[in-house]
Amino acid sequence: MKPPDIPPDEDARLAELCSLNVLDTIAEERFDRLTRMARRLFGVDVALVSLVDENRQ
């Protein structure tokens, strides 16, 4: 399988993600609200927020 291409703005995306200081933190109500809203909007049982850095999801 061919690995996906790296987007041209990947460095900027990673820098922005790092600047948010949300990696390796405890669960936060603001993300819970987003997933509850997505579940209702799309009528699904599960919705999630996934943050992807250089080495992990």
Phi and psi in radians as a Rosetta constraint file:
Dihedral C 1 N 2 CA 2 C 2 CIRCULARHARMONIC -1.390 0.35
Dihedral N 2 CA 2 C 2 N 3 CIRCULARHARMONIC 2.252 0.35
Dihedral C 2 N 3 CA 3 C 3 CIRCULARHARMONIC -1.170 0.35
Dihedral N 3 CA 3 C 3 N 4 CIRCULARHARMONIC 2.647 0.35
Dihedral C 3 N 4 CA 4 C 4 CIRCULARHARMONIC -1.149 0.35
Dihedral N 4 CA 4 C 4 N 5 CIRCULARHARMONIC 2.650 0.35
Dihedral C 4 N 5 CA 5 C 5 CIRCULARHARMONIC -1.215 0.35
Dihedral N 5 CA 5 C 5 N 6 CIRCULARHARMONIC 2.579 0.35
Dihedral C 5 N 6 CA 6 C 6 CIRCULARHARMONIC -1.478 0.35
Dihedral N 6 CA 6 C 6 N 7 CIRCULARHARMONIC 2.190 0.35
Dihedral C 6 N 7 CA 7 C 7 CIRCULARHARMONIC -1.061 0.35
Dihedral N 7 CA 7 C 7 N 8 CIRCULARHARMONIC 2.627 0.35
Dihedral C 7 N 8 CA 8 C 8 CIRCULARHARMONIC -1.137 0.35
Dihedral N 8 CA 8 C 8 N 9 CIRCULARHARMONIC -0.388 0.35
Dihedral C 8 N 9 CA 9 C 9 CIRCULARHARMONIC -1.775 0.35
Dihedral N 9 CA 9 C 9 N 10 CIRCULARHARMONIC 0.377 0.35
Dihedral C 9 N 10 CA 10 C 10 CIRCULARHARMONIC -1.051 0.35
Dihedral N 10 CA 10 C 10 N 11 CIRCULARHARMONIC -0.726 0.35
Dihedral C 10 N 11 CA 11 C 11 CIRCULARHARMONIC -1.074 0.35
Dihedral N 11 CA 11 C 11 N 12 CIRCULARHARMONIC -0.729 0.35
Dihedral C 11 N 12 CA 12 C 12 CIRCULARHARMONIC -1.157 0.35
Dihedral N 12 CA 12 C 12 N 13 CIRCULARHARMONIC -0.690 0.35
Dihedral C 12 N 13 CA 13 C 13 CIRCULARHARMONIC -1.099 0.35
Dihedral N 13 CA 13 C 13 N 14 CIRCULARHARMONIC -0.780 0.35
Dihedral C 13 N 14 CA 14 C 14 CIRCULARHARMONIC -1.143 0.35
Dihedral N 14 CA 14 C 14 N 15 CIRCULARHARMONIC -0.690 0.35
Dihedral C 14 N 15 CA 15 C 15 CIRCULARHARMONIC -1.106 0.35
Dihedral N 15 CA 15 C 15 N 16 CIRCULARHARMONIC -0.741 0.35
Dihedral C 15 N 16 CA 16 C 16 CIRCULARHARMONIC -1.128 0.35
Dihedral N 16 CA 16 C 16 N 17 CIRCULARHARMONIC -0.769 0.35
Dihedral C 16 N 17 CA 17 C 17 CIRCULARHARMONIC -1.037 0.35
Dihedral N 17 CA 17 C 17 N 18 CIRCULARHARMONIC -0.780 0.35
Dihedral C 17 N 18 CA 18 C 18 CIRCULARHARMONIC -1.098 0.35
Dihedral N 18 CA 18 C 18 N 19 CIRCULARHARMONIC -0.689 0.35
Dihedral C 18 N 19 CA 19 C 19 CIRCULARHARMONIC -1.179 0.35
Dihedral N 19 CA 19 C 19 N 20 CIRCULARHARMONIC -0.369 0.35
Dihedral C 19 N 20 CA 20 C 20 CIRCULARHARMONIC -1.295 0.35
Dihedral N 20 CA 20 C 20 N 21 CIRCULARHARMONIC -0.322 0.35
Dihedral C 20 N 21 CA 21 C 21 CIRCULARHARMONIC 0.957 0.35
Dihedral N 21 CA 21 C 21 N 22 CIRCULARHARMONIC 0.774 0.35
Dihedral C 21 N 22 CA 22 C 22 CIRCULARHARMONIC -1.969 0.35
Dihedral N 22 CA 22 C 22 N 23 CIRCULARHARMONIC -0.069 0.35
Dihedral C 22 N 23 CA 23 C 23 CIRCULARHARMONIC -1.359 0.35
Dihedral N 23 CA 23 C 23 N 24 CIRCULARHARMONIC 2.492 0.35
Dihedral C 23 N 24 CA 24 C 24 CIRCULARHARMONIC 1.019 0.35
Dihedral N 24 CA 24 C 24 N 25 CIRCULARHARMONIC 0.683 0.35
Dihedral C 24 N 25 CA 25 C 25 CIRCULARHARMONIC -1.993 0.35
Dihedral N 25 CA 25 C 25 N 26 CIRCULARHARMONIC 2.933 0.35
Dihedral C 25 N 26 CA 26 C 26 CIRCULARHARMONIC -1.274 0.35
Dihedral N 26 CA 26 C 26 N 27 CIRCULARHARMONIC 2.928 0.35
Dihedral C 26 N 27 CA 27 C 27 CIRCULARHARMONIC -0.996 0.35
Dihedral N 27 CA 27 C 27 N 28 CIRCULARHARMONIC 2.512 0.35
Dihedral C 27 N 28 CA 28 C 28 CIRCULARHARMONIC -2.200 0.35
Dihedral N 28 CA 28 C 28 N 29 CIRCULARHARMONIC 2.409 0.35
Dihedral C 28 N 29 CA 29 C 29 CIRCULARHARMONIC -1.008 0.35
Dihedral N 29 CA 29 C 29 N 30 CIRCULARHARMONIC -0.605 0.35
Dihedral C 29 N 30 CA 30 C 30 CIRCULARHARMONIC -1.087 0.35
Dihedral N 30 CA 30 C 30 N 31 CIRCULARHARMONIC -0.609 0.35
Dihedral C 30 N 31 CA 31 C 31 CIRCULARHARMONIC -1.323 0.35
Dihedral N 31 CA 31 C 31 N 32 CIRCULARHARMONIC -0.637 0.35
Dihedral C 31 N 32 CA 32 C 32 CIRCULARHARMONIC -1.055 0.35
Dihedral N 32 CA 32 C 32 N 33 CIRCULARHARMONIC -0.713 0.35
Dihedral C 32 N 33 CA 33 C 33 CIRCULARHARMONIC -1.079 0.35
Dihedral N 33 CA 33 C 33 N 34 CIRCULARHARMONIC -0.759 0.35
Dihedral C 33 N 34 CA 34 C 34 CIRCULARHARMONIC -1.065 0.35
Dihedral N 34 CA 34 C 34 N 35 CIRCULARHARMONIC -0.759 0.35
Dihedral C 34 N 35 CA 35 C 35 CIRCULARHARMONIC -1.239 0.35
Dihedral N 35 CA 35 C 35 N 36 CIRCULARHARMONIC -0.629 0.35
Dihedral C 35 N 36 CA 36 C 36 CIRCULARHARMONIC -1.102 0.35
Dihedral N 36 CA 36 C 36 N 37 CIRCULARHARMONIC -0.737 0.35
Dihedral C 36 N 37 CA 37 C 37 CIRCULARHARMONIC -1.119 0.35
Dihedral N 37 CA 37 C 37 N 38 CIRCULARHARMONIC -0.742 0.35
Dihedral C 37 N 38 CA 38 C 38 CIRCULARHARMONIC -1.112 0.35
Dihedral N 38 CA 38 C 38 N 39 CIRCULARHARMONIC -0.711 0.35
Dihedral C 38 N 39 CA 39 C 39 CIRCULARHARMONIC -1.037 0.35
Dihedral N 39 CA 39 C 39 N 40 CIRCULARHARMONIC -0.799 0.35
Dihedral C 39 N 40 CA 40 C 40 CIRCULARHARMONIC -1.168 0.35
Dihedral N 40 CA 40 C 40 N 41 CIRCULARHARMONIC -0.803 0.35
Dihedral C 40 N 41 CA 41 C 41 CIRCULARHARMONIC -1.055 0.35
Dihedral N 41 CA 41 C 41 N 42 CIRCULARHARMONIC -0.757 0.35
Dihedral C 41 N 42 CA 42 C 42 CIRCULARHARMONIC -1.715 0.35
Dihedral N 42 CA 42 C 42 N 43 CIRCULARHARMONIC -0.054 0.35
Dihedral C 42 N 43 CA 43 C 43 CIRCULARHARMONIC 1.092 0.35
Dihedral N 43 CA 43 C 43 N 44 CIRCULARHARMONIC 0.750 0.35
Dihedral C 43 N 44 CA 44 C 44 CIRCULARHARMONIC -2.034 0.35
Dihedral N 44 CA 44 C 44 N 45 CIRCULARHARMONIC 2.847 0.35
Dihedral C 44 N 45 CA 45 C 45 CIRCULARHARMONIC -1.401 0.35
Dihedral N 45 CA 45 C 45 N 46 CIRCULARHARMONIC -0.515 0.35
Dihedral C 45 N 46 CA 46 C 46 CIRCULARHARMONIC -2.379 0.35
Dihedral N 46 CA 46 C 46 N 47 CIRCULARHARMONIC 2.388 0.35
Dihedral C 46 N 47 CA 47 C 47 CIRCULARHARMONIC -2.429 0.35
Dihedral N 47 CA 47 C 47 N 48 CIRCULARHARMONIC 2.605 0.35
Dihedral C 47 N 48 CA 48 C 48 CIRCULARHARMONIC -2.556 0.35
Dihedral N 48 CA 48 C 48 N 49 CIRCULARHARMONIC 2.801 0.35
Dihedral C 48 N 49 CA 49 C 49 CIRCULARHARMONIC -1.917 0.35
Dihedral N 49 CA 49 C 49 N 50 CIRCULARHARMONIC 2.198 0.35
Dihedral C 49 N 50 CA 50 C 50 CIRCULARHARMONIC -2.132 0.35
Dihedral N 50 CA 50 C 50 N 51 CIRCULARHARMONIC 2.129 0.35
Dihedral C 50 N 51 CA 51 C 51 CIRCULARHARMONIC -1.785 0.35
Dihedral N 51 CA 51 C 51 N 52 CIRCULARHARMONIC 2.237 0.35
Dihedral C 51 N 52 CA 52 C 52 CIRCULARHARMONIC -2.066 0.35
Dihedral N 52 CA 52 C 52 N 53 CIRCULARHARMONIC 2.047 0.35
Dihedral C 52 N 53 CA 53 C 53 CIRCULARHARMONIC -1.804 0.35
Dihedral N 53 CA 53 C 53 N 54 CIRCULARHARMONIC -2.788 0.35
Dihedral C 53 N 54 CA 54 C 54 CIRCULARHARMONIC -1.148 0.35
Dihedral N 54 CA 54 C 54 N 55 CIRCULARHARMONIC -0.541 0.35
Dihedral C 54 N 55 CA 55 C 55 CIRCULARHARMONIC -2.148 0.35
Dihedral N 55 CA 55 C 55 N 56 CIRCULARHARMONIC -0.020 0.35
Dihedral C 55 N 56 CA 56 C 56 CIRCULARHARMONIC -2.774 0.35
Dihedral N 56 CA 56 C 56 N 57 CIRCULARHARMONIC 2.865 0.35
